[in-house]
Amino acid sequence: VYEASNSLDAYMIFNLLTQEGIHGRVDGEHLVGGIGGIQAINLVRVMVQDEDFDRAREIIREWEAS
């Protein structure tokens, strides 16, 4: 539902969704340190259930607009 540039951003969104009753997980947080000396970009993702996807995207859009 969301691709972040780092773990901090991912957990901020994860916590926002959790406060709204949407449960999920953060994937890829251990990959951000770099791959072969190259900074890994957008490998941290906030994942939610398919049935929560549309509602989660709307919450994220509202947050981004504020």
N, C-alpha and C positions, 0 to 999 in steps of 0.2 A: 504494500500500500504506500510505502515511502522509501526512497533511497536517500541516504544521508552521506555527507562527506566525512563524518567522524562519529564515534560512539556517543559523544555528548549530545549531538543533535538528534541521533536516533533515540536515545533514552528520553530526551525532552518530549518528542512526539509520542513515544511509547507511553509515558506517564500521562500525557494529555488524553490519549485514547482510553487509558485505564480509568481515569477520573470520570469519563463519560460512559463507563460500563462495557467498553470493548476490550476484550482480552486478546493478547497476541504474544509475540516474542521478537527479540532482536537477533538477527542472524549476521554473521560475518564480522563481528566486532574485533576478533583477534587477527583479522587480515589487514587492518588499517596501518599497521606499522611499516608496511612496504613489502613488496614482492621483488626479490632479486635486486634490492637497492633502489627500486622505483616506487614512489609513493602510490599506494593503491587508492583509487578514487571511486566513490559511490559503490563500495562493496558492502557497506553496512546497510541492512534493510530492516524495516519494521514490517513484520508479517502479521496478518490477521486471517480469521476464517473467511471463506468466500462469502458467506451470508452477511458479514459485517463490512465488507469492502466498500460499498457505496456510502454507507453512513460514515465510515472512517475517512474516506476521501473528502466528504463534505466538511467534516470537523477540521481536517487539515487545511482545506481551502479557506475556511473562515478564519483560522488562526493566522495563516499567511497574509490575509487581507488586512488584519488588524495591526 
